[in-house]
Amino acid sequence: MSDGSLIITIVNKGWGEQAMRSAMKAGAEGGTIIMGRGVGIHEEKQNILGIPIEPEKEIVLSVTYPDKTQAILDSVINTCELDEPGSGIAFVVPVEKVVGVCHLNSPKPTGNEAAGQE
């Protein structure tokens, strides 16, 4: 068990993999992508032949060490253009305890161990 941060990123369908790759490039060790449906007041419902099309979303969840959170968040913001209206949202939730996430349950690597040196 360890303290951590949960980074939640909600993007339009098709952007989840890019968000995850960006997060991992910035230091995340993995995550989960789940499907969702947008229901906010700013979601535009489109119709095709009178049939409403619901806005599909991908939700990317990644638990990480708090000291890696900002770099991961910045990378996802840049990659997914989250500073542009309608492109998505990301937020961070503190995690008090973690069970079953191997990299957070192990002792955190030191600088030399992280670089593959002992």
C-alpha positions in Angstrom: 0.0 0.0 0.0 1.2 3.4 -0.8 0.1 7.0 -1.4 -0.4 8.0 -5.0 -2.3 10.1 -7.5 -5.0 9.0 -9.9 -4.9 10.9 -13.1 -8.3 10.8 -14.9 -8.4 11.9 -18.5 -11.7 12.0 -20.5 -11.2 12.5 -24.2 -13.3 11.9 -27.4 -13.4 8.4 -28.8 -10.2 7.6 -30.6 -7.9 9.7 -28.3 -7.5 7.3 -25.4 -4.6 5.4 -26.8 -2.7 8.6 -27.6 -3.4 9.8 -24.0 -2.1 6.6 -22.6 1.0 6.5 -24.8 1.8 10.2 -23.8 1.3 9.4 -20.1 3.6 6.4 -20.3 6.3 8.4 -22.2 6.2 10.9 -19.3 6.6 8.3 -16.6 3.3 6.5 -16.0 3.7 2.7 -15.8 0.4 1.8 -17.3 -3.3 2.5 -16.9 -6.8 1.5 -17.9 -9.0 2.9 -20.8 -12.7 2.5 -20.4 -15.6 3.7 -22.7 -18.0 6.4 -21.5 -20.7 8.7 -22.8 -20.8 12.4 -22.6 -23.8 14.0 -20.9 -22.6 17.6 -20.1 -24.5 20.7 -21.1 -21.9 21.5 -23.7 -22.2 18.1 -25.4 -23.7 18.4 -28.9 -26.0 15.6 -29.8 -26.0 14.9 -33.5 -28.8 13.2 -35.4 -28.6 11.0 -38.4 -32.0 10.5 -40.0 -33.6 11.5 -36.8 -31.7 9.0 -34.7 -29.7 10.7 -31.9 -26.0 9.9 -31.7 -24.5 10.0 -28.2 -21.0 11.5 -27.8 -18.7 8.6 -27.1 -15.7 9.2 -24.7 -12.7 7.3 -23.6 -11.7 7.5 -19.9 -8.0 7.0 -19.2 -7.1 6.1 -15.6 -3.6 6.0 -14.3 -2.3 5.6 -10.8 1.2 7.0 -10.2 3.6 8.5 -7.7 2.7 12.1 -6.7 6.1 13.4 -7.8 5.4 12.1 -11.4 1.9 13.5 -11.6 2.6 17.0 -13.0 4.9 15.8 -15.8 2.4 13.1 -16.9 -0.5 15.6 -16.7 1.5 18.2 -18.8 2.3 15.6 -21.4 -1.3 14.4 -21.8 -2.5 18.1 -21.9 -0.1 18.8 -24.8 -0.7 15.6 -26.7 -4.5 15.6 -26.5 -4.7 19.4 -26.8 -6.8 19.6 -23.6 -6.3 23.4 -23.5 -8.6 23.6 -26.6 -12.4 23.7 -25.9 -14.2 20.4 -26.5 -11.1 18.3 -26.6 -11.5 16.7 -23.2 -10.7 17.2 -19.5 -8.1 15.8 -17.1 -8.0 16.0 -13.3 -6.0 14.4 -10.5 -7.4 12.7 -7.4 -5.2 11.9 -4.4 -5.1 8.2 -3.6 -4.8 7.3 0.0 -4.1 3.6 -0.3 -3.4 1.2 -3.2 -3.6 -2.5 -3.3 -2.8 -4.6 -6.3 -0.8 -2.1 -8.3 2.6 -3.7 -8.3 4.8 -0.7 -9.0 3.2 1.3 -6.2 3.5 -1.5 -3.7 7.2 -2.0 -4.2 9.8 0.3 -2.8 10.2 3.3 -5.0 13.4 3.0 -7.1 16.3 5.4 -6.3 18.0 7.4 -9.1 20.6 4.7 -9.8 18.1 1.8 -9.7 15.8 3.7 -12.1 18.7 4.2 -14.5 19.5 0.4 -14.4 22.6 0.9 -12.2 23.2 -0.7 -8.8 
